[in-house]
């Protein structure tokens, strides 16, 4: 487990940025490939991009939970 929960936030943000970039690349770049390859590239890029977005959201949720856990532990120490 990572010591600093900000790592989860940074990972989540980078994944949320990278996912749509892969999807956009799949839309605009395949013009140089053959027709059958274009469909495969677009499908793979959409799957990869959406997976990255979902994992990014998951990382941000983990970050929020880690912050809540740290606050609870701090409150328990103060009591």
N, C-alpha and C positions, 0 to 999 in steps of 0.2 A: 504494500500500500504506500502511496506517495505521502510524504510528510506535509507538503504544502498543497492545499486544495486548489490553489490558483492554476496548477498544471491542468486540472480538469477543465477549467474555464478556457484556458488558452487552446487546448486541444479542440474543445467544442467550437470555438469561434473559427479556428482554422478549417475545421471540417465543414462548417456552414458556409465558408467562403469557397472552399475547393469543390464542393459538390456541384453547385450551379456552374462553376467554370468548366467542369468536365462536360456537363450537359450542353453548354453553349458551344464548346469546341466540337462536340459531336454534330451539332446542327450546322456549323459553318465550315468545317474542315473537310468533310468527306467528298467534296466535289472532285478531288484528284484520284479517287478510287473507282473501281468498277461498280456497276449497279448493284450486284448481289452483295458486295462487301459493304456498301453504304448502310443497308438495313441492319446487318450484323453489328457494325460499329455503333450505330445509333442506339440499338437495343442494349448493347453492353455498356455504353456510356450512361444511358439513363439508369440502368440498374446500379452501376457504380456510384453515380451522382446521388441518387436517392438514398442509397445505403450510407453514403458519407453524411448526408444531411441528417438521417435518422440517428446515426452514431453521434453526430455533433450535438443534437438535442439531448441524447442520453448523457453525454459528458457534462452538459450544463446542469442537468437534473442531479447528477452525482455531485457536482460542485456545490449546488445548493444544499444537498443533504449533508455534505461534509461540513459546511458552515454551520448548519443547525446543530450537528453533533458537537462541534467545537464550542458553540455557545452553551449547550447543555452541560458539557464538561466544565466549562468555566463557571457556570452558575453553581454546580455541585461543589466546586472547590471553594467558592466564596461563602457557602453555608456553614 
